[in-house]
Amino acid sequence: MATKHNNGANLGFENQMWAAADKLRGHMDASEYKYVVLGLIFLKYISDSFQAKYKELEALRDTEYTDPEDRDEYAAANTFWVPQEARWEKLQANAKQPTIGKLIDDAMVAIEKENPELKGVLPKDYSRPALDKYRLGELIDIISKIGLGDDESKSRDILGRVYEYFLGKFAASEGKAGGEFYTPRCVVKLLVNMIEPYKGRIFDPCCGSGGMFVQSEKFVEEHGGRLGDISIYGQESNPSTWRLAKMNLAIRGIEANLGGQPADSFHNNLHKDLRADYILANPPFNMSDWGGERLREDARWKYGVPPANNANYAWIQHFIHHLSPAGIAGFVMANGSMSTNTSSEGEIRKNIIEDDLVDCMIALPGQLFYTTQIPACLWFLSRNKQNGKFQDRRRQTLFIDARNMGGMIDRVHRDLSDEEIQKIASTYHAWRGEKDAGEYKDVPGFCRSVPTDEIKGHGYVLTPGRYVGAAKIEDDGIPFEEKMAELSATLYDQFAEADRLEATIKRNLEVLGYGE
């Protein structure tokens, strides 16, 4: 049976839509074209959601005296109000006009004016001369094919999935820069399935385009919860990426506090007093220009002052600082974070381990990320390893080596399958002693529960390969002598075949006049 991988292409038409839209890019960089396409997808969502509500109100006009142009009706239904000049049908009707760029800009301005929560979020430079208006009209026609039908909730999901799919494709097109706004879907799904954010406050202080939040809401709904069971807090320093996140969450109908503006988590912490039940994050790897020299006395550095030329342990301590008393954090780090002794990093790691915060470490396979070829790992930190419901895992850490997992989805990118994600997550939940998770057992080469004293004996290195050992090779029951005789016979047969082929080639060369 073929293994299903999580590249997002599960609606059937996304790949064709991407290919068609990408043809229209012309000489524009993917990083620039991204906002053109995603802005239009968002505008289509805004307009079609409005139109679905409009039809509903119009149908009730005679019996309940509703007015489809009454803004309060849309506010009550948590639907964005779209003024007439911004409705998709008008833009589609004028898609072939040379003024289409200005019409879109005016539509974006009007929507922001009528919906203050979107102020400063939408792209508004479609009228610029460098953007070919004929191709822009063709792009509108392509996006118009995303049908909504009568089921608005299903339509929202379709547009949300198209938005997510396009984010991933743009990340792949942009290479290293793409990783600034996108974490591969399989990595996000693994993080979410590990920490299981059912209810409570969830925080991502470097949230990119909001993928952690989208996947968390999906997890809640798939397990019988409701949209809104979790309270979402985020922060993002890149203004363009912050806007992508706002649009991504709005398309999903997800309410989130991302702060009133983009901001640097280290130097302008917008959620200073937040203590989150769950933290999910993929911070930039090995960030050297984070301004650490200006934060030497910061209260967040409980376990040691991080080096000014690498932010890895600043991020780790920032996450710990924002965890609630029973909180759990799952985040991506470069592999070097597990073993480095540069500057103060080794001492900080030692202090974190001795404070019994490290719950689980996962070594990931290579080639998962668009942003870098640097090998990566997942850290899971827990404030309370024994809370009365689960097995007491104090002074223990679970190590999982997943480096041999995953399958290639193109020449350079690997992906974890749903089955592999489930295997890793279920191993963790069994180790924690969670209900219905089954019994945990160490598996050589894959997973092992290690006491803190043993980690201390290895110099507080957290690399899973050091602890899980080698995979056990199954004995096929055939005696060694029998195997060796069979292999020898095969080898001598191959020698004879080689001699036969050599003689045939020499004869053919002699016929052609090239004999010795």
C-alpha positions in Angstrom: 0.0 0.0 0.0 1.4 3.4 -0.9 2.3 5.6 2.1 0.4 8.9 2.2 2.5 11.9 2.8 1.3 15.3 4.0 2.2 17.6 1.1 -1.3 19.1 1.2 -2.4 18.1 -2.3 -5.5 16.3 -1.3 -8.3 18.3 -3.0 -7.3 17.3 -6.5 -7.4 20.8 -8.1 -4.7 22.6 -6.0 -1.8 21.4 -8.1 -3.5 22.5 -11.4 -4.5 25.8 -9.9 -0.9 26.4 -8.7 0.5 25.5 -12.1 -1.9 27.9 -13.8 -1.3 30.7 -11.4 2.5 30.3 -11.5 2.5 30.7 -15.3 1.2 34.2 -14.8 4.1 35.2 -12.6 6.2 36.5 -15.5 9.3 38.2 -14.2 8.0 38.7 -10.7 9.8 37.0 -7.8 7.9 34.4 -5.8 8.3 36.5 -2.7 6.5 39.4 -4.4 3.9 37.3 -6.3 3.0 35.5 -3.1 1.1 38.6 -1.8 -0.6 39.1 -5.1 -2.1 35.6 -5.1 -2.8 35.2 -1.4 -4.4 38.7 -1.2 -6.8 37.7 -3.9 -7.6 34.4 -2.3 -8.4 36.2 0.9 -10.6 38.7 -1.0 -12.5 35.9 -2.6 -13.0 34.3 0.8 -14.2 37.6 2.3 -16.6 38.3 -0.5 -18.0 34.8 -0.9 -18.6 34.4 2.9 -20.5 37.7 2.7 -22.4 36.6 -0.3 -23.6 33.4 1.4 -24.9 35.4 4.3 -26.5 37.9 1.9 -28.5 35.2 0.2 -29.6 33.8 3.5 -30.9 37.3 4.6 -32.5 37.9 1.2 -34.5 34.6 1.4 -35.8 35.8 4.8 -36.7 39.3 3.7 -40.4 38.8 3.3 -41.0 36.6 6.4 -38.6 38.0 9.0 -38.1 41.5 7.4 -34.4 41.1 7.3 -32.3 43.5 5.2 -29.3 42.0 3.4 -27.6 45.4 3.4 -27.8 45.8 7.2 -24.3 45.6 8.5 -25.5 44.6 12.0 -26.7 41.3 10.6 -23.2 40.4 9.5 -21.6 41.5 12.7 -24.0 39.2 14.6 -23.0 36.3 12.4 -19.2 37.1 12.8 -19.0 37.7 9.0 -16.9 40.4 7.5 -18.9 43.3 6.0 -18.0 43.7 2.3 -19.1 47.0 0.6 -20.5 46.8 -2.9 -17.3 48.0 -4.6 -15.3 45.2 -3.0 -17.5 42.3 -3.9 -15.9 39.6 -6.0 -18.6 39.6 -8.7 -17.7 43.2 -9.5 -14.0 42.5 -9.7 -14.6 39.4 -11.8 -16.8 41.4 -14.2 -14.0 43.9 -14.7 -11.1 41.5 -14.7 -10.2 42.3 -18.3 -10.2 46.1 -17.8 -6.9 47.9 -17.6 -8.2 49.5 -14.4 -8.5 46.2 -12.6 -5.4 46.9 -10.4 -6.9 50.1 -9.0 -10.3 48.4 -8.5 -8.6 45.7 -6.4 -6.6 48.3 -4.4 -9.8 50.3 -3.8 -11.6 47.1 -2.7 -8.9 46.3 -0.1 -9.0 49.8 1.3 -12.8 49.7 1.6 -12.7 46.3 3.4 -10.1 47.6 5.9 -12.2 50.7 6.5 -15.3 48.7 7.2 -13.6 46.0 9.3 -11.1 47.6 11.7 -9.6 44.3 12.8 -8.2 44.1 9.2 -6.6 47.5 9.3 -3.1 47.4 7.8 -3.4 43.7 6.9 -4.4 43.5 3.2 -2.0 44.1 0.3 -2.8 47.3 -1.6 -0.4 47.6 -4.5 -2.2 45.8 -7.4 -2.2 49.0 -9.5 1.6 49.3 -9.7 2.9 49.4 -13.3 5.2 46.3 -12.8 2.1 44.1 -12.3 0.8 43.0 -15.7 -3.0 43.8 -15.7 -3.9 41.2 -18.3 -2.2 38.5 -16.3 -3.9 39.9 -13.1 -7.3 39.5 -14.9 -6.4 35.9 -15.8 -5.4 35.2 -12.1 -8.8 36.5 -11.0 -10.5 34.0 -13.4 -8.4 31.2 -12.0 -9.3 32.0 -8.4 -13.0 32.4 -9.4 -13.0 28.7 -10.0 -12.7 28.0 -6.3 -16.4 27.2 -5.8 -18.2 27.9 -2.6 -21.6 26.5 -3.2 -24.2 26.7 -0.5 -22.3 25.2 2.4 -20.3 28.1 3.8 -18.4 26.1 6.4 -17.2 23.6 3.8 -16.3 26.5 1.5 -14.3 28.2 4.2 -12.3 24.9 4.7 -11.7 24.6 0.9 -10.3 28.2 0.7 -8.3 27.7 3.9 -6.7 24.6 2.4 -6.0 26.3 -0.9 -4.4 29.2 1.1 -2.3 26.7 3.1 -1.3 24.8 0.0 -0.2 28.0 -1.8 1.8 29.0 1.3 3.7 25.7 1.0 4.3 26.1 -2.7 5.6 29.6 -2.3 7.9 28.5 0.5 9.4 25.9 -1.8 9.8 28.4 -4.6 11.5 30.9 -2.3 13.9 28.3 -0.8 15.7 29.7 2.3 13.5 32.8 2.5 10.4 30.7 2.4 11.1 29.2 5.8 10.6 32.6 7.4 6.9 32.2 7.0 6.2 28.5 6.7 6.9 25.4 8.7 6.3 22.1 6.8 2.9 20.8 7.5 4.1 17.4 8.7 6.4 19.0 11.3 3.5 21.1 12.6 1.2 18.1 12.6 3.8 16.1 14.6 4.2 18.9 17.2 0.4 19.3 17.6 -0.2 15.5 17.9 2.6 15.3 20.5 1.3 18.0 22.9 -2.4 17.7 22.1 -3.7 21.2 22.8 -7.4 20.4 23.6 -8.2 23.4 25.8 -6.4 26.4 27.2 -3.9 29.1 26.0 -1.6 28.4 23.1 1.3 30.6 22.3 3.8 31.0 19.4 6.1 34.0 19.8 7.5 33.5 16.2 4.3 32.5 14.5 5.2 33.0 10.8 2.0 32.6 8.8 0.1 31.0 11.7 0.4 27.3 10.7 0.8 26.1 14.3 -2.6 27.8 15.2 -4.4 26.4 12.1 -3.2 22.8 12.9 -4.1 23.2 16.6 -7.7 24.2 15.7 -7.9 21.3 13.3 -6.7 18.9 16.1 -9.4 20.3 18.5 -12.2 19.9 16.0 -11.0 16.4 14.9 -11.2 15.3 18.5 -14.7 16.5 19.2 -13.9 20.0 20.5 -15.1 23.3 19.1 -13.5 26.3 17.4 -12.6 28.6 20.3 -11.8 25.9 22.9 -8.3 27.2 22.8 -7.2 30.8 23.2 -4.5 31.8 20.7 -1.6 34.2 21.3 1.1 34.9 18.8 3.8 37.4 17.8 5.7 37.9 14.6 8.4 40.5 13.8 8.3 40.5 10.0 5.5 42.9 8.9 4.7 41.0 5.7 4.6 37.6 7.4 2.4 39.1 10.2 -0.1 40.1 7.6 0.0 36.6 6.0 -0.8 35.2 9.5 -3.7 37.6 10.0 -5.2 36.6 6.6 -4.6 32.9 7.2 -6.4 32.9 10.5 -9.3 35.1 9.2 -9.9 32.7 6.4 -10.2 29.9 9.0 -12.5 31.9 11.2 -9.9 31.7 14.0 -9.7 34.4 16.6 -6.2 35.2 17.7 -4.3 37.9 19.6 -1.2 38.6 17.5 -0.7 42.0 19.0 -1.7 45.2 17.3 1.5 45.2 15.2 4.5 43.1 14.2 7.1 43.1 16.9 10.3 41.5 18.0 9.7 38.9 20.8 13.0 39.6 22.5 12.9 43.4 22.5 9.2 44.1 22.4 7.4 41.3 24.1 3.7 41.9 23.5 2.5 39.2 25.9 4.8 39.8 28.9 2.3 38.5 31.4 1.1 35.5 29.4 1.7 32.0 30.9 0.6 29.6 28.3 -0.6 26.0 28.7 0.9 25.1 25.3 3.8 26.6 23.3 4.4 25.6 19.7 7.2 27.3 17.7 9.7 27.1 15.0 12.2 29.9 15.7 14.9 31.0 13.2 17.9 28.6 13.5 21.2 30.0 14.9 20.1 33.6 14.7 23.2 35.8 15.2 21.8 39.3 15.0 19.1 39.1 17.7 20.5 42.0 19.8 21.5 39.9 22.8 24.1 42.3 24.0 21.3 44.7 24.9 19.5 42.1 27.1 22.3 40.8 29.4 20.3 41.4 32.5 16.9 40.2 31.2 14.7 38.3 33.7 14.0 35.5 31.2 17.5 34.2 31.5 16.8 32.0 34.6 19.2 29.3 33.5 22.0 31.4 32.2 22.7 34.4 29.9 22.6 33.2 26.2 25.4 34.1 23.9 25.0 37.4 22.0 25.8 35.7 18.7 23.3 32.9 18.8 19.6 33.1 19.8 18.9 29.4 20.2 19.0 29.3 24.0 17.4 32.7 24.2 14.4 31.2 22.4 14.4 28.2 24.7 14.4 30.3 27.8 11.8 32.6 26.3 9.5 29.6 25.9 10.1 28.4 29.4 9.4 31.9 30.8 6.0 31.9 29.2 4.9 28.4 30.3 2.2 28.0 32.9 2.9 25.8 36.0 1.6 22.7 34.2 2.5 23.9 30.7 4.2 22.0 27.9 6.2 23.3 25.0 7.1 21.7 21.7 9.5 23.5 19.3 12.0 23.0 16.5 15.7 23.6 17.0 18.9 23.1 15.0 20.6 19.8 16.0 23.6 21.7 17.4 21.3 22.8 20.3 21.4 19.3 21.7 25.1 19.1 22.2 26.8 22.6 22.0 29.1 23.8 24.7 29.9 27.1 23.0 29.9 30.1 25.4 27.3 29.5 28.0 25.0 27.1 26.1 26.3 23.9 27.6 25.8 25.3 31.1 22.3 26.5 30.3 21.3 23.1 28.9 22.7 21.4 32.0 20.6 23.7 34.3 17.4 23.1 32.3 18.0 19.3 32.4 18.7 19.4 36.2 15.5 21.4 36.7 13.8 18.3 35.1 12.1 20.2 32.3 13.2 18.1 29.3 10.4 15.7 28.6 11.2 14.3 25.1 13.8 14.8 22.4 13.2 13.8 18.7 15.9 13.6 16.0 14.2 14.4 12.7 15.1 13.2 9.2 16.9 15.6 6.9 15.4 17.6 4.0 12.1 18.4 5.8 12.6 22.1 5.8 12.5 24.7 3.0 14.5 27.2 5.0 17.7 25.3 5.6 19.6 22.0 5.1 20.8 22.2 8.7 19.7 19.0 10.5 16.8 19.7 13.0 15.3 18.2 16.1 12.2 18.7 18.3 12.4 19.6 21.9 9.5 19.0 24.4 9.6 20.7 27.8 7.2 20.0 30.6 6.7 21.9 33.8 5.1 19.0 35.5 6.1 15.4 34.5 3.8 13.9 37.2 0.4 15.6 37.5 -1.6 12.8 39.0 -3.1 11.5 35.7 0.0 10.2 34.0 2.9 8.0 34.8 5.5 9.5 37.0 8.4 10.4 34.6 10.3 12.7 36.9 14.1 12.6 36.3 13.5 10.8 33.0 13.6 11.9 29.3 12.3 10.0 26.3 14.6 10.0 23.3 13.2 9.2 19.8 15.4 8.8 16.7 13.2 9.4 13.6 16.1 10.1 11.3 15.3 7.1 9.1 11.7 8.0 8.7 9.9 9.9 5.9 9.8 9.7 2.1 10.9 12.0 -0.7 8.1 14.2 -2.2 10.4 15.8 -4.8 14.1 15.8 -5.5 15.1 17.8 -2.5 12.3 17.6 0.1 11.2 14.8 2.4 7.9 14.4 4.2 6.6 12.4 7.2 3.6 10.2 6.6 0.5 10.3 8.8 1.4 6.7 9.9 4.9 7.8 10.9 3.5 10.9 12.8 1.1 8.6 14.6 3.9 6.1 15.5 6.0 8.9 17.1 3.2 10.6 18.9 1.7 7.3 20.3 5.1 6.3 21.6 5.3 9.5 23.5 1.8 9.2 24.9 2.4 5.6 26.0 5.6 6.7 27.7 3.6 9.4 29.6 1.1 6.7 30.7 -1.8 8.4 29.1 -5.2 6.7 29.0 -5.7 4.2 26.1 -2.2 4.9 24.8 -1.0 1.4 25.4 2.1 0.1 27.2 5.5 1.8 26.5 8.6 -0.3 25.7 12.1 0.8 24.7 12.8 -0.1 21.1 16.5 -0.3 20.1 17.3 2.1 17.4 14.1 4.1 17.8 13.2 5.0 21.4 14.4 4.8 25.0 13.5 6.3 28.3 16.7 7.6 29.9 17.3 8.6 33.6 18.8 12.1 34.2 21.8 10.6 35.9 22.7 8.8 32.6 22.3 12.1 30.7 24.6 13.7 33.2 27.2 11.0 32.5 27.1 11.9 28.9 27.9 15.6 29.6 24.2 16.6 29.4 24.2 15.9 25.6 20.6 15.4 24.4 21.2 13.7 21.0 18.8 10.7 20.7 21.3 8.6 18.7 23.6 8.5 21.7 20.9 6.8 23.9 18.6 4.7 21.7 21.4 2.4 20.4 21.3 0.4 17.2 18.2 -1.3 15.8 18.0 -5.0 16.4 18.6 -7.1 13.4 16.1 -10.0 13.2 17.5 -13.5 12.8 16.1 -15.3 9.9 16.8 -18.7 11.4 19.2 -19.9 8.7 22.5 -21.3 10.0 25.7 -19.3 9.2 27.3 -22.2 7.4 24.3 -22.7 5.1 24.2 -18.9 4.4 27.9 -18.8 3.6 27.6 -21.8 1.2 24.7 -20.3 -0.7 26.5 -16.9 -1.0 29.7 -18.5 -2.1 27.9 -20.5 -4.8 26.2 -17.4 -6.0 29.5 -15.5 -6.1 31.2 -18.2 -8.2 28.3 -18.3 -10.6 28.7 -14.5 -11.1 32.5 -15.0 -11.7 31.7 -17.5 -14.4 29.1 -15.2 -16.0 31.7 -12.4 -16.0 34.2 -14.6 -17.7 31.6 -15.6 -20.4 30.7 -11.9 -21.0 34.4 -11.0 -21.3 35.0 -13.7 -23.9 32.0 -12.6 -25.9 33.1 -8.9 -25.9 36.7 -9.9 -27.0 35.3 -11.9 -30.0 33.1 -9.0 -31.1 36.0 -6.6 -31.0 38.1 -9.1 -33.1 35.3 -9.2 -35.7 35.4 -5.4 -35.9 39.2 -5.5 -36.3 40.2 -4.4 -32.8 41.6 -7.6 -31.5 44.9 -7.8 -29.6 
